[in-house]
C-alpha cells in the first residue's frame, strides 16, 4: 500500500543527535503503575514490543527510578537498579527483536512523594532543593545538602551506565513536570540561597552538573535526551522562562554540558510559546541551541484534553497535515505520541497507511484494557 502524501514527513528517517531512526514518531514516556515490586515484568516487555513491531521510530519508556532511597513515589512504578535491571534486559531484547529502538527515562521524583502513595522507604524524608512540594506549601523536609545533591547525581550516572550496558539506544533524563530537576529550575520550589539557588544560573546548576557528569561517564557517542517543560503537575500555568532570552539562559548551558536532544513537553504541541512567533516550545529550543528536538502534546487526540482530563473520552479525528507541515518546515525534528499510542498499539501503522478512521480512541477505559 502506498503511503499517503499527507503523512510522508512523519515517516522520513532521522539521523542526528546520535540517533538513527526509521521515522519521526516517538512513543512518549507514560507512567502506568503496572510494575509490582518495581519490577518490569513480561507484560511490560510485550507492551513495548507491540509498539516497536508496529513501526514506532523510538520508544521512550515510562519513568523508571534511579538507585536513590527516595527517588520513587510508588512500589508500582519500575525501578532502574538492582533486580529490576533483569526485567529491563528482557524489555530491550523484546524491542530489538521487533526491530525497535528504545531509551529509558531516568527519574527522581524529588518532593513529589505524596503520603497517600505506596512509596518505597516511606519513613525517609524527601530529597529536593528546598523541601517544598508545591508553590506556597510549607516545607516537608530539610533542603538537600551538597553531599545529598552529589549522591543523586551519582545515582543518575550509575543508571546511565547500566542503560548502556543493557543495550539501550540512549537515555532520557526526566527534567520536566515538577520532579527533582524541575524543582531546582523552578523558583517557586527552589528557595535556596547557596550556589544552587537564586537566579537562573544558580537554579540551572544542578541540571548542568547532572548532564555534565552523565556525559563524562557514558562518553560522547551515547545519545542523551533531556525532557523539559514549562508546565508542572503542581501548576499547569507555571513558566520557567517568560521570554526567549530566559529560555536561552536555561537550555544553552545544558546543550554545552552534553544534551544531544531536547524533549520539550507542552500540553498542546500546536500552541505558540512566546508572543510574536508561531514557534512552540520545541521550536524555540531548537532555534536557541541548534540541537535536535522532540515536540509532544495531545498528538492524535481530536479534542484538546487538559492534563486533568485523563479519564475523559476523546475523539480521534486525526489530521496529519499540521504535524507534517511543522516537520517539513523544520520547526522540530521528532514528534512524540502519548495517549493515542496507549489506546492503539497499531497507531503508527494505521497512520502510515492513512487508515485514520480505524484509529482506536483514547477513553476512560484505556488503562483497564491496556495492551
Buried (B, 14 or more C-beta within 10 A) or exposed (E): EEEBEBBBBBBEEBEBBBBBBBBBBBBBBBBBEBBEEBBBBEEBBEBBBBBBBBBBBBBBBBBBBBBBEBBBBBBBBBBBBEEBBEBBBBBBBBBBEBEBBBBBBBBBBBBBBEEEBEBBEEEEBBBBBBBBBBBEEEBBBEBBEEEBBEBBBBBBBBBBBBBBEBEBBBBBBBBBBBBBBBBBBBBBBBBBEEEBBBEBEBBBBBBBBBBBBBBEBBEEEBBBBBBBBBBBBBBEEBBBBEEBEEBBBBBBBBBEBBBBBBBBBBBBBBEEBBEEEEBBBBBBBBBBBEBBBBBBBBBBBBEEBEEEEEEEEBEBEBEBEEBBEBBEEEBBBBBBBBBBBBBBBBBBBBBBBBEBEBBBBBBEEBBEEEB
